[in-house]
Amino acid sequence: MLSLQHLRAFGRSDRGSALVEFSVSAIFLFLVMFGLMEIARALYVANFISNAAPEAIRYAIVRGSTWNAAPCNSITTSQCTATAANVSSYLDSLAPIGVLTSSDYLTVATTWPGTTPSGASCSPQGVKNAPGCVVQVNVKYSFGFILPLMPNQNLALTSTSAMAISQ
């Protein structure tokens, strides 16, 4: 039978306090750890997006109108005239693991404004992808955090690059 003395001793006992302290500390530790992992994942995708537009430009500037509109049948085809779809496919092929390439996440907009880098018109007979003309690529990525305690809104990551066509 429990006496009053046993009940008072039970209230002053330290037994089990380490478990409670550990659980509170572990929750905080895991929140910080998984939060850092999400931020690292966001930086990983942001690094790819920042390099994506210049890579796409390099692909497009060597595939101008000098190839007489020969189609680019694959991303490795050279001596062909690149279209916006070709540039987008090329960029999709460069995406590392963890970067979603569906149109819900990754958007690649390639334009040929028909001007030189100085802004003068350069489109002879309406050809906007002639050597010396500018090609511009705008890459957008909608990054979403996957952990429930991170922001619900998607993070918009963008990169733009423009360069003159060389051939």
PyRosetta script that sets phi, psi and omega in degrees:
from pyrosetta import init, pose_from_sequence

init()
pose = pose_from_sequence("MLSLQHLRAFGRSDRGSALVEFSVSAIFLFLVMFGLMEIARALYVANFISNAAPEAIRYAIVRGSTWNAAPCNSITTSQCTATAANVSSYLDSLAPIGVLTSSDYLTVATTWPGTTPSGASCSPQGVKNAPGCVVQVNVKYSFGFILPLMPNQNLALTSTSAMAISQ")
pose.set_psi(1, 140.2)
pose.set_omega(1, -178.8)
pose.set_phi(2, -81.6)
pose.set_psi(2, 131.8)
pose.set_omega(2, 177.0)
pose.set_phi(3, -99.9)
pose.set_psi(3, 170.5)
pose.set_omega(3, 178.0)
pose.set_phi(4, -61.6)
pose.set_psi(4, -32.8)
pose.set_omega(4, 179.8)
pose.set_phi(5, -66.3)
pose.set_psi(5, -40.4)
pose.set_omega(5, 178.4)
pose.set_phi(6, -66.0)
pose.set_psi(6, -39.5)
pose.set_omega(6, 179.8)
pose.set_phi(7, -65.2)
pose.set_psi(7, -39.7)
pose.set_omega(7, 178.3)
pose.set_phi(8, -66.8)
pose.set_psi(8, -39.5)
pose.set_omega(8, 178.9)
pose.set_phi(9, -66.0)
pose.set_psi(9, -35.4)
pose.set_omega(9, 179.2)
pose.set_phi(10, -64.1)
pose.set_psi(10, -38.3)
pose.set_omega(10, 179.9)
pose.set_phi(11, -69.0)
pose.set_psi(11, -26.2)
pose.set_omega(11, -179.1)
pose.set_phi(12, -97.4)
pose.set_psi(12, 1.9)
pose.set_omega(12, -176.3)
pose.set_phi(13, -74.3)
pose.set_psi(13, 144.7)
pose.set_omega(13, 177.5)
pose.set_phi(14, -95.0)
pose.set_psi(14, 2.1)
pose.set_omega(14, -177.3)
pose.set_phi(15, -64.1)
pose.set_psi(15, 129.6)
pose.set_omega(15, 178.3)
pose.set_phi(16, 90.5)
pose.set_psi(16, -9.6)
pose.set_omega(16, -178.6)
pose.set_phi(17, -69.7)
pose.set_psi(17, -31.7)
pose.set_omega(17, 178.6)
pose.set_phi(18, -64.0)
pose.set_psi(18, -37.4)
pose.set_omega(18, 178.7)
pose.set_phi(19, -64.4)
pose.set_psi(19, -42.3)
pose.set_omega(19, 179.1)
pose.set_phi(20, -66.3)
pose.set_psi(20, -44.0)
pose.set_omega(20, 179.2)
pose.set_phi(21, -63.8)
pose.set_psi(21, -41.6)
pose.set_omega(21, 178.6)
pose.set_phi(22, -63.4)
pose.set_psi(22, -43.5)
pose.set_omega(22, -177.7)
pose.set_phi(23, -64.6)
pose.set_psi(23, -39.4)
pose.set_omega(23, 177.4)
pose.set_phi(24, -66.7)
pose.set_psi(24, -43.7)
pose.set_omega(24, 179.0)
pose.set_phi(25, -66.2)
pose.set_psi(25, -39.7)
pose.set_omega(25, -178.3)
pose.set_phi(26, -66.3)
pose.set_psi(26, -39.1)
pose.set_omega(26, 178.4)
pose.set_phi(27, -60.9)
pose.set_psi(27, -47.0)
pose.set_omega(27, 178.9)
pose.set_phi(28, -63.1)
pose.set_psi(28, -42.8)
pose.set_omega(28, 179.9)
pose.set_phi(29, -61.3)
pose.set_psi(29, -45.5)
pose.set_omega(29, 179.9)
pose.set_phi(30, -66.9)
pose.set_psi(30, -37.1)
pose.set_omega(30, 176.7)
pose.set_phi(31, -61.4)
pose.set_psi(31, -45.5)
pose.set_omega(31, 179.4)
pose.set_phi(32, -66.2)
pose.set_psi(32, -43.3)
pose.set_omega(32, -177.7)
pose.set_phi(33, -64.1)
pose.set_psi(33, -47.8)
pose.set_omega(33, -179.5)
pose.set_phi(34, -71.2)
pose.set_psi(34, -31.2)
pose.set_omega(34, 174.6)
pose.set_phi(35, -63.5)
pose.set_psi(35, -41.8)
pose.set_omega(35, 177.2)
pose.set_phi(36, -65.6)
pose.set_psi(36, -36.1)
pose.set_omega(36, 177.5)
pose.set_phi(37, -65.4)
pose.set_psi(37, -39.2)
pose.set_omega(37, 178.0)
pose.set_phi(38, -66.9)
pose.set_psi(38, -40.8)
pose.set_omega(38, 178.2)
pose.set_phi(39, -65.5)
pose.set_psi(39, -39.2)
pose.set_omega(39, 177.1)
pose.set_phi(40, -64.5)
pose.set_psi(40, -38.5)
pose.set_omega(40, 177.3)
pose.set_phi(41, -64.8)
pose.set_psi(41, -39.8)
pose.set_omega(41, 177.5)
pose.set_phi(42, -64.2)
pose.set_psi(42, -41.3)
pose.set_omega(42, 177.8)
pose.set_phi(43, -66.9)
pose.set_psi(43, -34.8)
pose.set_omega(43, 177.0)
pose.set_phi(44, -61.5)
pose.set_psi(44, -47.4)
pose.set_omega(44, 179.2)
pose.set_phi(45, -68.7)
pose.set_psi(45, -40.6)
pose.set_omega(45, 179.5)
pose.set_phi(46, -62.0)
pose.set_psi(46, -36.4)
pose.set_omega(46, 177.3)
pose.set_phi(47, -64.4)
pose.set_psi(47, -43.2)
pose.set_omega(47, 177.6)
pose.set_phi(48, -62.8)
pose.set_psi(48, -45.0)
pose.set_omega(48, -177.1)
pose.set_phi(49, -65.1)
pose.set_psi(49, -38.4)
pose.set_omega(49, -179.9)
pose.set_phi(50, -65.7)
pose.set_psi(50, -27.7)
pose.set_omega(50, 178.3)
pose.set_phi(51, -95.0)
pose.set_psi(51, -9.4)
pose.set_omega(51, -174.3)
pose.set_phi(52, -68.5)
pose.set_psi(52, -46.2)
pose.set_omega(52, -177.8)
pose.set_phi(53, -63.1)
pose.set_psi(53, -47.0)
pose.set_omega(53, 176.6)
pose.set_phi(54, -61.1)
pose.set_psi(54, -35.6)
pose.set_omega(54, 177.4)
pose.set_phi(55, -66.0)
pose.set_psi(55, -41.9)
pose.set_omega(55, 178.8)
pose.set_phi(56, -65.4)
pose.set_psi(56, -38.0)
pose.set_omega(56, 177.4)
pose.set_phi(57, -62.6)
pose.set_psi(57, -43.4)
pose.set_omega(57, 179.4)
pose.set_phi(58, -60.3)
pose.set_psi(58, -37.3)
pose.set_omega(58, 177.3)
pose.set_phi(59, -65.6)
pose.set_psi(59, -43.1)
pose.set_omega(59, -174.2)
pose.set_phi(60, -75.3)
pose.set_psi(60, -33.8)
pose.set_omega(60, -173.6)
pose.set_phi(61, -71.5)
pose.set_psi(61, -19.5)
pose.set_omega(61, 178.2)
pose.set_phi(62, -99.3)
pose.set_psi(62, 7.3)
pose.set_omega(62, 179.3)
pose.set_phi(63, -128.2)
pose.set_psi(63, 58.5)
pose.set_omega(63, -179.1)
pose.set_phi(64, -91.9)
pose.set_psi(64, -162.7)
pose.set_omega(64, -173.4)
pose.set_phi(65, -73.6)
pose.set_psi(65, -8.7)
pose.set_omega(65, -178.6)
pose.set_phi(66, -67.3)
pose.set_psi(66, -11.6)
pose.set_omega(66, 179.6)
pose.set_phi(67, -92.2)
pose.set_psi(67, 17.0)
pose.set_omega(67, 174.1)
pose.set_phi(68, 54.4)
pose.set_psi(68, 40.4)
pose.set_omega(68, 175.7)
pose.set_phi(69, 61.9)
pose.set_psi(69, 24.5)
pose.set_omega(69, 174.3)
pose.set_phi(70, -64.9)
pose.set_psi(70, 129.3)
pose.set_omega(70, -175.3)
pose.set_phi(71, -72.2)
pose.set_psi(71, 146.3)
pose.set_omega(71, 173.4)
pose.set_phi(72, -86.5)
pose.set_psi(72, 103.4)
pose.set_omega(72, -175.5)
pose.set_phi(73, -75.9)
pose.set_psi(73, -24.5)
pose.set_omega(73, 176.9)
pose.set_phi(74, -147.6)
pose.set_psi(74, 174.4)
pose.set_omega(74, -177.8)
pose.set_phi(75, -71.6)
pose.set_psi(75, -17.6)
pose.set_omega(75, -179.2)
pose.set_phi(76, -95.6)
pose.set_psi(76, -5.3)
pose.set_omega(76, 179.7)
pose.set_phi(77, -66.3)
pose.set_psi(77, 131.5)
pose.set_omega(77, 174.5)
pose.set_phi(78, -112.8)
pose.set_psi(78, 175.0)
pose.set_omega(78, -178.0)
pose.set_phi(79, 54.8)
pose.set_psi(79, 49.1)
pose.set_omega(79, 178.4)
pose.set_phi(80, -141.8)
pose.set_psi(80, 166.5)
pose.set_omega(80, -179.8)
pose.set_phi(81, -98.8)
pose.set_psi(81, 117.2)
pose.set_omega(81, -176.0)
pose.set_phi(82, -76.0)
pose.set_psi(82, 142.3)
pose.set_omega(82, 172.6)
pose.set_phi(83, -110.9)
pose.set_psi(83, 173.4)
pose.set_omega(83, 178.3)
pose.set_phi(84, -61.1)
pose.set_psi(84, -36.3)
pose.set_omega(84, 178.8)
pose.set_phi(85, -66.4)
pose.set_psi(85, -37.7)
pose.set_omega(85, 177.4)
pose.set_phi(86, -63.8)
pose.set_psi(86, -43.2)
pose.set_omega(86, 179.8)
pose.set_phi(87, -64.0)
pose.set_psi(87, -41.7)
pose.set_omega(87, 178.5)
pose.set_phi(88, -64.1)
pose.set_psi(88, -42.7)
pose.set_omega(88, 178.2)
pose.set_phi(89, -64.0)
pose.set_psi(89, -39.7)
pose.set_omega(89, 178.3)
pose.set_phi(90, -62.0)
pose.set_psi(90, -44.2)
pose.set_omega(90, -179.8)
pose.set_phi(91, -66.5)
pose.set_psi(91, -37.9)
pose.set_omega(91, 175.9)
pose.set_phi(92, -59.9)
pose.set_psi(92, -36.2)
pose.set_omega(92, -179.2)
pose.set_phi(93, -70.3)
pose.set_psi(93, -22.5)
pose.set_omega(93, -179.9)
pose.set_phi(94, -86.1)
pose.set_psi(94, -13.1)
pose.set_omega(94, -173.9)
pose.set_phi(95, -63.5)
pose.set_psi(95, 127.7)
pose.set_omega(95, 178.9)
pose.set_phi(96, -77.4)
pose.set_psi(96, 172.6)
pose.set_omega(96, 177.8)
pose.set_phi(97, -60.6)
pose.set_psi(97, 134.1)
pose.set_omega(97, 179.5)
pose.set_phi(98, 100.1)
pose.set_psi(98, -12.8)
pose.set_omega(98, 176.9)
pose.set_phi(99, -101.9)
pose.set_psi(99, 116.5)
pose.set_omega(99, -177.2)
pose.set_phi(100, -80.1)
pose.set_psi(100, 130.5)
pose.set_omega(100, -174.9)
pose.set_phi(101, -103.9)
pose.set_psi(101, 5.5)
pose.set_omega(101, 177.8)
pose.set_phi(102, -68.6)
pose.set_psi(102, 158.7)
pose.set_omega(102, -175.9)
pose.set_phi(103, -66.4)
pose.set_psi(103, -13.7)
pose.set_omega(103, 175.2)
pose.set_phi(104, -70.2)
pose.set_psi(104, -24.5)
pose.set_omega(104, -176.2)
pose.set_phi(105, -113.0)
pose.set_psi(105, -53.0)
pose.set_omega(105, -174.3)
pose.set_phi(106, -106.2)
pose.set_psi(106, 124.1)
pose.set_omega(106, 178.5)
pose.set_phi(107, -124.1)
pose.set_psi(107, 127.1)
pose.set_omega(107, 179.3)
pose.set_phi(108, -119.4)
pose.set_psi(108, 119.1)
pose.set_omega(108, 179.0)
pose.set_phi(109, -115.0)
pose.set_psi(109, 113.0)
pose.set_omega(109, 179.7)
pose.set_phi(110, -109.0)
pose.set_psi(110, 128.7)
pose.set_omega(110, 180.0)
pose.set_phi(111, -132.4)
pose.set_psi(111, 149.8)
pose.set_omega(111, 174.1)
pose.set_phi(112, -118.8)
pose.set_psi(112, 95.6)
pose.set_omega(112, -174.2)
pose.set_phi(113, -70.6)
pose.set_psi(113, -13.7)
pose.set_omega(113, 179.2)
pose.set_phi(114, 80.1)
pose.set_psi(114, 28.2)
pose.set_omega(114, 178.6)
pose.set_phi(115, -128.6)
pose.set_psi(115, 162.2)
pose.set_omega(115, 173.6)
pose.set_phi(116, -84.6)
pose.set_psi(116, 170.3)
pose.set_omega(116, 176.6)
pose.set_phi(117, -58.0)
pose.set_psi(117, -25.8)
pose.set_omega(117, 178.7)
pose.set_phi(118, -83.5)
pose.set_psi(118, -9.1)
pose.set_omega(118, 177.3)
pose.set_phi(119, 104.3)
pose.set_psi(119, -4.9)
pose.set_omega(119, 178.9)
pose.set_phi(120, -77.1)
pose.set_psi(120, 155.0)
pose.set_omega(120, 178.7)
pose.set_phi(121, -68.3)
pose.set_psi(121, 139.3)
pose.set_omega(121, -177.7)
pose.set_phi(122, -134.3)
pose.set_psi(122, 13.8)
pose.set_omega(122, -173.7)
pose.set_phi(123, -96.9)
pose.set_psi(123, 90.9)
pose.set_omega(123, 176.8)
pose.set_phi(124, -70.5)
pose.set_psi(124, 130.3)
pose.set_omega(124, -178.6)
pose.set_phi(125, 53.4)
pose.set_psi(125, 34.8)
pose.set_omega(125, 176.4)
pose.set_phi(126, 76.6)
pose.set_psi(126, 9.2)
pose.set_omega(126, 179.2)
pose.set_phi(127, -85.7)
pose.set_psi(127, 109.6)
pose.set_omega(127, -176.0)
pose.set_phi(128, -90.0)
pose.set_psi(128, -9.8)
pose.set_omega(128, -179.9)
pose.set_phi(129, -111.4)
pose.set_psi(129, 36.0)
pose.set_omega(129, 177.2)
pose.set_phi(130, -80.6)
pose.set_psi(130, 157.4)
pose.set_omega(130, 176.4)
pose.set_phi(131, -56.6)
pose.set_psi(131, 136.9)
pose.set_omega(131, -176.9)
pose.set_phi(132, 95.8)
pose.set_psi(132, -20.8)
pose.set_omega(132, 176.7)
pose.set_phi(133, -80.1)
pose.set_psi(133, 157.3)
pose.set_omega(133, -177.6)
pose.set_phi(134, -90.2)
pose.set_psi(134, 141.4)
pose.set_omega(134, 168.1)
pose.set_phi(135, -118.7)
pose.set_psi(135, 138.3)
pose.set_omega(135, -177.7)
pose.set_phi(136, -125.9)
pose.set_psi(136, 136.1)
pose.set_omega(136, 178.3)
pose.set_phi(137, -124.4)
pose.set_psi(137, 130.2)
pose.set_omega(137, 176.4)
pose.set_phi(138, -119.8)
pose.set_psi(138, 120.5)
pose.set_omega(138, -178.7)
pose.set_phi(139, -111.3)
pose.set_psi(139, 129.2)
pose.set_omega(139, 177.3)
pose.set_phi(140, -125.6)
pose.set_psi(140, 141.1)
pose.set_omega(140, 178.2)
pose.set_phi(141, -135.1)
pose.set_psi(141, 133.2)
pose.set_omega(141, 178.2)
pose.set_phi(142, -101.4)
pose.set_psi(142, 101.4)
pose.set_omega(142, -176.0)
pose.set_phi(143, -91.7)
pose.set_psi(143, 127.7)
pose.set_omega(143, 177.8)
pose.set_phi(144, -117.2)
pose.set_psi(144, 133.8)
pose.set_omega(144, 175.8)
pose.set_phi(145, -73.4)
pose.set_psi(145, 145.2)
pose.set_omega(145, -177.5)
pose.set_phi(146, -102.5)
pose.set_psi(146, -13.1)
pose.set_omega(146, 178.8)
pose.set_phi(147, -85.7)
pose.set_psi(147, 145.1)
pose.set_omega(147, -174.6)
pose.set_phi(148, -68.6)
pose.set_psi(148, -24.8)
pose.set_omega(148, -176.9)
pose.set_phi(149, -91.0)
pose.set_psi(149, 0.0)
pose.set_omega(149, 178.2)
pose.set_phi(150, -88.1)
pose.set_psi(150, 169.0)
pose.set_omega(150, -178.6)
pose.set_phi(151, -57.9)
pose.set_psi(151, 141.6)
pose.set_omega(151, 179.8)
pose.set_phi(152, -76.5)
pose.set_psi(152, -27.6)
pose.set_omega(152, -176.4)
pose.set_phi(153, -74.8)
pose.set_psi(153, 143.3)
pose.set_omega(153, 175.7)
pose.set_phi(154, -74.4)
pose.set_psi(154, 146.2)
pose.set_omega(154, 179.7)
pose.set_phi(155, -94.2)
pose.set_psi(155, 123.7)
pose.set_omega(155, -178.8)
pose.set_phi(156, -89.2)
pose.set_psi(156, 115.0)
pose.set_omega(156, 178.1)
pose.set_phi(157, -108.3)
pose.set_psi(157, 130.0)
pose.set_omega(157, -177.9)
pose.set_phi(158, -133.7)
pose.set_psi(158, 155.5)
pose.set_omega(158, 175.7)
pose.set_phi(159, -150.7)
pose.set_psi(159, 134.9)
pose.set_omega(159, -179.8)
pose.set_phi(160, -131.0)
pose.set_psi(160, 141.7)
pose.set_omega(160, 177.6)
pose.set_phi(161, -147.4)
pose.set_psi(161, 147.2)
pose.set_omega(161, 177.9)
pose.set_phi(162, -140.7)
pose.set_psi(162, 142.7)
pose.set_omega(162, -178.8)
pose.set_phi(163, -156.1)
pose.set_psi(163, 157.7)
pose.set_omega(163, 178.5)
pose.set_phi(164, -81.0)
pose.set_psi(164, 140.9)
pose.set_omega(164, 179.3)
pose.set_phi(165, -69.8)
pose.set_psi(165, 134.3)
pose.set_omega(165, -177.4)
pose.set_phi(166, -97.3)
pose.set_psi(166, -28.2)
pose.set_omega(166, 179.4)
pose.set_phi(167, -153.3)
pose.dump_pdb("model.pdb")
